[in-house]
Amino acid sequence: MKEKTKNILAVLSAAFMSFVGILTETSLNVTFPTMMKQFNVALDTVQWTTTGYLLTIAIIMICSSYLNERFTAKQLFVVACGGFMVGSVISAFAPNFSILLLGRLISALGAGISTPLMFNLVTEIIPRDKWGVYMGIAGLVVAMAPTLGPAFGGITNFYLSWRWIFIFATIIALIVFIAGVLVIGKYHEQVKSDFDWLAFIILASAFITLTVGVNQISKGITNPLFWLLLIATTILILFFVKLSQKSTKKLLDLAVFKQKAFVWGALAYFLLQFNNIGISFVLPNYVQIVGHQNSLIGGLILLPGSIIAGLLNPYFGSLYDKKGAKLPLYLGGSFMMLGCLLFMIFGLNLSVLMIVIFYGIMMLGHRMSFSNTLAESLKVEKGELRADATAVYQTSQQLAGSVGTTILAVIISIWQKKPNITYSLGTAQGSQAAFIFTVIISLIIIFSDWKMFKAENNN
């Protein structure tokens, strides 16, 4: 097998492992109404199967720069596949919600390791002038997971059971594992540096207090626990920064944040994923609770727009290589804002056709911007910092999904719990409030892109 072909297959193997991890995450959103009845839990509780999963991935991704130095790509790939399959089997046969959640947290090992591995492989073994295309191809594989996830979850739940989602995922992961170990190798010498456990625990604690704190909004903005957890998050992050500046051990090199363009790009990347995961959580629940459709329809509504936008992902990467970042980023941000705006305007009476069209517009914007924002930001970082920059981006991506799901679930939950209002109407009103929030986020994304380009010009 030619070295070039082997390298491409190595990237794709890591991408498909990420694919199956994201597939289960987005599949479950459709099954929430079924799980709520089966386990007798509320929406803001059952969403922790997504929130907790994404939060764990974010915590694992903090270590990705260290793991990339300390272990070979093949070793990381084996652990990722093994952890995902073990967790999926536990989830498939979970007798209660707690065991299900435990299985999801173990499964997070798969996506937590494989996604940064995929992007590190692109920057390490693919020529620089082909980054945009291969980021797009790898992004297409990963993008197809949230594209197919809701439909896969809806069909599986409707005809079989949500438990079969994990059984099928385990089989796919096993096939990917067998293929991957044949092509993924060792691409650089390993560095046996000391891991900064204290800094890791502090930053992981900050992610947890932030996510749990945001979840407290459902009990009111005056809830003292909400403010206490946010203060704790701030203190933990400040402590982490101070400790990292003095530590000689390896976790994350904060030198990446010296580049203002990188910081603004990271913010845009975070918010793009916030809207993407948040809205893909809201819509399947909206169409089942408000529209009184079954889980099959709840899964299929996101499929058409996602497939069209996902298939265009390599083209958007090529557009970036040929025309630069401004066109795809500004246009992508505008499409996302338009989609969110349409959801906001018609939020109380969304038909299935409206959801299909509006979501398609929003996803077109997301796909146009997402991988290209990452590629543009990595340009400003030196080679030795790119693994750290990738770790920051992939961690922020998962944290964004976790926080996005939590915040939008909490917003909807506030309206659902209002007195003298039906559960269906409360869900519709809460969803409209959530869509208003995503419009604001979209405006901040466009502003962040502008600041990133401005910072690049000043360098």
C-alpha angles and dihedrals in degrees: 000000000000116000092237092053091046091052092051091049090049091056091046092050091055089044093053091050088054088046095058091046093053091041092064092044094055093037092061095057089073093051097053096100089052093047092047089059096040097048096028095234133136127249093255088055101044091049087071087080084071100028094047091045093052092043091054091048089052091051092049091048090058085073097046096102091051092044090051090056098040103044138037121254090247093053091051091047093052093050091046093053094043095050093047094050094048092050092046093053090051091050093047093059099032111144093199142015095264093057090045090054091048090054091050092052091052091047089056088077089076100057092031091064104027100053097057088040090057094053093042089054091052093053093042106044104020120079114256094241089058098050095102094053096044093042084054094048093046088043090052092057091048092041091056090064096069086037094057098025100083092043091046091048094045095049094044093047093046098048102027124002138286087255090070089064088072094042092054091044091054091052092049091048090051091054091047090049093053092048095044099052089058095059109024113090144158114298105173140015116276119245115211098209124158115264116234099232095171093054090045093052091047095050093043089051090051091054091049096048090047094052095043090044093053089050089060091068088086088071092055137283089263092059104127092212090060092056093040092055093046091051089048089051092052093049092047093051092048090048090049092052092049092046093047092053091058102034122101092195124096126256113110129347106226090198086094088074092061088083108079091199089059092050094051091044091051090052092051090047091050093050094045089059092042090061094039099053094033095055094041085057094048101047102057089049092045094053092049100041100034101024094039092225125146126254091263092063090040089060099041098052092076096045106082098050093041094052094049093046093042095052089052091056096097089047090054088051090050090048089055092050092050105034104023130241105294098074098050095038099048093040092045093050090050093051091049091051091048092052092048091046092054090049089052095049096048096029097124096051109029114163123204091255092050091052092050093051099040093046090050091055092048094048092048087059093045095051092045092054108030109073091029091056089055093047092048094049094048089057092072095053124085119244096258091053098048094089089053091046090051090049090053092049097046092044091050090048093058094040088051091054091048095047092040093054091045096048096046091044090051092048091052092044091056091059093041090057095050113120123247094022131105119248090240095052091044089054091050093049092044091050091052090052089050090052091052087055091052091052089057090048090052091055090052089051092057091046090050091052090052091050091048093054091045091053091049091054091051093055 
